Structure formats: structure tokens, C-alpha cells
Amino acid sequence: MNAPHRRPLAFSYDRSVLVWVVPFLIILALTLNIAALKLPFLEIRIWPDSAENYSIPHTVHLMWSKFKLYLIAVLVAGFSLIFPFIKLLMLGCAWYLPLQERTRSRVLSVLGSLGRWSLLDVFVALVLIVLAHGQGSLFVTGVKPGLGFFLTAIFTAMLTGDLMHRLHDRVSTQPAEPPSNGTVSPLLVWMVPVLAAGSFISLVAALRAPYLEITAWFLDKSQYSILGTILALMQEGDLVFGFAVTVFLVVMPILRICFIGAGWWWRRSPSRLRRISAALTMTERWSMIDVFGLAIGLFLMEGANLVSIEHREGVWLLLVSVIASVTLSKVAAVLIRRSAVAPEEASVP
């Protein structure tokens, strides 16, 4: 009776090209991760020292031993050095081992939720690049090939996890959660648009407001917002990096709010709601405003060991935006789960 529930996911696709595609993507991500550890990740030069190239392990060592950024070093080592390999191992297990369907679903969900935090090292590098922008020869940073390899490795792992989760859902025999009786509190219904409006306004404000200012006497007193950060990357010629940051910090957070709004509008249309929920899950995994916020918070706590900086109002707006985003997600999830799904009908509030 329980045998089908413990069938390896790979066996469900043994007659499909996917039986080769999934392990290929896992091996590709593993290869790129190993290469990213050996290649230079970032070039840093702070006057009067000479320029040095840093790989990811070297960067962690630099932050710990030279700059005394202990918390940043520990978190970067955990999220960017150790977790990517654990994730790939767990993806391989979820593909080949005969796990219970419920167990496999939980593993894939957790890996999907945590995957974006592997980019904490990238956002730390982003802050360093922004701090050095326009500072002449006094403070210089430069992107090296290791950053591109690391970004590609993390993207590949995230896409592989999303693909495996979709493949698992397609063949899952677990019964869906029973629909509710359609009774939803009016307060809950109207909380979603109010929170969505507040989340959008706080996000736009956080994108525009400066979050830090360089105060070191020998450097230019520059202030940077998230939009200013993206502009600085473009001006430095890091177009691919700038595009990726734009997607993570601007496009995906806005799309996420839009999908929540669409789910609220069509909450009584089961077919549309399923498609919207799938798209919402994807955008939530690729929306990284909270990861960037953590990188900023860590720099404000320990960054004075590297260069004198002070926070600006954008930090608080960023915090408000993250809190509003999390609250909106929780409330919207409750509303979607409790919404009536029995009759197919177009929902007009």
C-alpha cells in the first residue's frame, strides 16, 4: 500500500529526458560551485595597501582576520560556502532516494526557501562595490570571474530545486488539503489589499531613500539608495550584475505584490488561483529584498572596521518594507487557504 509513496522521484520520469536533465543540472551547479571557490571573486584595494584578489574562502578569511567583520564572516561561510553543497546533496537525495512524498515535499520546500540566502556573499560584495564607487584610487573594488561562476551556480541550483518541486507535485499521490466552506472573515479579506498597498508604498520608498553614507574623512561623502546602487553598478560596467540586482530587488518584489493582488481578486476561481499561487511561490523565492537588508544590517553593525559609514533613513524604510512584505505573505496565505474553492466562479470583490 505504501510502496508508491516511497518510489524515488527519478523513477517517475525514467522514460523522460528529465531523468538525465535533473542530475546534469545538479552536477553543473556542483562544478560551478567548486570553480567559484577557486577563482577570484572580488578585487579590493584600500589606500595605501596594494590591490588583492579574493576568492570566496579568502574573502571570508579577510573579513574575519583583517576587517574584524566576525558576524559577516560566519554567516557568509554558512550560507555561501557550506549550504550550497548541502543543498545539492539534498537535491540528489530527493531525486534518487525512495522518500515518503510528504518528506520529499518538505525537503524541497525548505531548500527552495533557503536557497536565496546563499547570495548573502554576493550582496556583501555589492555593498563593497558601492562603497568604493567614485572614490578614485583611495578605495577600489572590482568584480572578478568567480562572482559570475558563483551567481550561475546558485541560479542553477535554485532552478533545479524549483523544477524538482514541480515534478514532485505532478506525480504526487498525496491528497490535497480539503477545501474550506468558503466562510472568510471580511476583516481578513480587506486586510490583503490594505497590506498590499502599504507593502508597495514602503517598497518604493525603500528603493528610493539612501540607506547609508560614507563618512570617512579621506573619502567622498556619498549616499546610496537601492536604485542608486543599481546605477553605480551600471556606471562601473557591471551590467550583468546590475541586471541581476534589478531583478532581485526591484522586479521580483513588485511582481510578488502583484501576484498577491491577483490571488486576492480571483480568490474564488480555483484554476486561476492555482496558477497564481505557483507564480507567487516562484517570485517569493527570487525576491531578495530581505537578503539585501541583512547584508546592510551586518555592514552597519561591523562595517566601521572597514570604512567609516553611517546609516540613513533608507535602512528603516527597508526594515518596514521587509516587515510589511512578510506580514502580507502570511495574511495572503491564510486568505487563499480559507477561500472557497468548490464552485468555479469569477470573483469580483
Secondary structure in CASP SS format (residue, H / E / C, confidence):
PFRMAT SS
TARGET T0000
AUTHOR 0000-0000-0000
METHOD secondary structure of the structure
MODEL  1
M C 1.00
N C 1.00
A H 1.00
P H 1.00
H H 1.00
R H 1.00
R C 1.00
P C 1.00
L H 1.00
A H 1.00
F H 1.00
S H 1.00
Y H 1.00
D C 1.00
R C 1.00
S C 1.00
V C 1.00
L H 1.00
V H 1.00
W H 1.00
V H 1.00
V H 1.00
P H 1.00
F H 1.00
L H 1.00
I H 1.00
I H 1.00
L H 1.00
A H 1.00
L H 1.00
T H 1.00
L H 1.00
N H 1.00
I H 1.00
A H 1.00
A H 1.00
L H 1.00
K H 1.00
L C 1.00
P C 1.00
F C 1.00
L E 1.00
E E 1.00
I E 1.00
R E 1.00
I E 1.00
W C 1.00
P C 1.00
D C 1.00
S C 1.00
A C 1.00
E E 1.00
N E 1.00
Y E 1.00
S C 1.00
I H 1.00
P H 1.00
H H 1.00
T H 1.00
V H 1.00
H H 1.00
L H 1.00
M H 1.00
W H 1.00
S H 1.00
K C 1.00
F C 1.00
K C 1.00
L C 1.00
Y H 1.00
L H 1.00
I H 1.00
A H 1.00
V H 1.00
L H 1.00
V H 1.00
A H 1.00
G H 1.00
F H 1.00
S H 1.00
L H 1.00
I H 1.00
F H 1.00
P H 1.00
F H 1.00
I H 1.00
K H 1.00
L H 1.00
L H 1.00
M H 1.00
L H 1.00
G H 1.00
C H 1.00
A H 1.00
W H 1.00
Y H 1.00
L C 1.00
P C 1.00
L C 1.00
Q C 1.00
E H 1.00
R H 1.00
T H 1.00
R H 1.00
S H 1.00
R H 1.00
V H 1.00
L H 1.00
S H 1.00
V H 1.00
L H 1.00
G H 1.00
S H 1.00
L H 1.00
G H 1.00
R H 1.00
W H 1.00
S H 1.00
L H 1.00
L H 1.00
D H 1.00
V H 1.00
F H 1.00
V H 1.00
A H 1.00
L H 1.00
V H 1.00
L H 1.00
I H 1.00
V H 1.00
L H 1.00
A H 1.00
H C 1.00
G C 1.00
Q C 1.00
G C 1.00
S C 1.00
L C 1.00
F E 1.00
V E 1.00
T E 1.00
G E 1.00
V E 1.00
K C 1.00
P H 1.00
G H 1.00
L H 1.00
G H 1.00
F H 1.00
F H 1.00
L H 1.00
T H 1.00
A H 1.00
I H 1.00
F H 1.00
T H 1.00
A H 1.00
M H 1.00
L H 1.00
T H 1.00
G H 1.00
D H 1.00
L H 1.00
M H 1.00
H H 1.00
R H 1.00
L H 1.00
H H 1.00
D H 1.00
R H 1.00
V H 1.00
S C 1.00
T C 1.00
Q C 1.00
P C 1.00
A C 1.00
E C 1.00
P C 1.00
P C 1.00
S C 1.00
N C 1.00
G C 1.00
T C 1.00
V C 1.00
S C 1.00
P H 1.00
L H 1.00
L H 1.00
V H 1.00
W H 1.00
M H 1.00
V H 1.00
P H 1.00
V H 1.00
L H 1.00
A H 1.00
A H 1.00
G H 1.00
S H 1.00
F H 1.00
I H 1.00
S H 1.00
L H 1.00
V H 1.00
A H 1.00
A H 1.00
L H 1.00
R H 1.00
A C 1.00
P C 1.00
Y C 1.00
L E 1.00
E E 1.00
I E 1.00
T C 1.00
A C 1.00
W C 1.00
F C 1.00
L C 1.00
D C 1.00
K C 1.00
S C 1.00
Q E 1.00
Y E 1.00
S C 1.00
I H 1.00
L H 1.00
G H 1.00
T H 1.00
I H 1.00
L H 1.00
A H 1.00
L H 1.00
M H 1.00
Q H 1.00
E C 1.00
G C 1.00
D C 1.00
L H 1.00
V H 1.00
F H 1.00
G H 1.00
F H 1.00
A H 1.00
V H 1.00
T H 1.00
V H 1.00
F H 1.00
L H 1.00
V H 1.00
V H 1.00
M H 1.00
P H 1.00
I H 1.00
L H 1.00
R H 1.00
I H 1.00
C H 1.00
F H 1.00
I H 1.00
G H 1.00
A H 1.00
G H 1.00
W H 1.00
W H 1.00
W C 1.00
R C 1.00
R C 1.00
S C 1.00
P H 1.00
S H 1.00
R H 1.00
L H 1.00
R H 1.00
R H 1.00
I H 1.00
S H 1.00
A H 1.00
A H 1.00
L H 1.00
T H 1.00
M H 1.00
T H 1.00
E H 1.00
R H 1.00
W H 1.00
S C 1.00
M C 1.00
I H 1.00
D H 1.00
V H 1.00
F H 1.00
G H 1.00
L H 1.00
A H 1.00
I H 1.00
G H 1.00
L H 1.00
F H 1.00
L H 1.00
M H 1.00
E H 1.00
G H 1.00
A H 1.00
N H 1.00
L C 1.00
V C 1.00
S C 1.00
I E 1.00
E E 1.00
H E 1.00
R C 1.00
E H 1.00
G H 1.00
V H 1.00
W H 1.00
L H 1.00
L H 1.00
L H 1.00
V H 1.00
S H 1.00
V H 1.00
I H 1.00
A H 1.00
S H 1.00
V H 1.00
T H 1.00
L H 1.00
S H 1.00
K H 1.00
V H 1.00
A H 1.00
A H 1.00
V H 1.00
L H 1.00
I H 1.00
R H 1.00
R H 1.00
S C 1.00
A C 1.00
V C 1.00
A C 1.00
P C 1.00
E C 1.00
E C 1.00
A C 1.00
S C 1.00
V C 1.00
P C 1.00
END
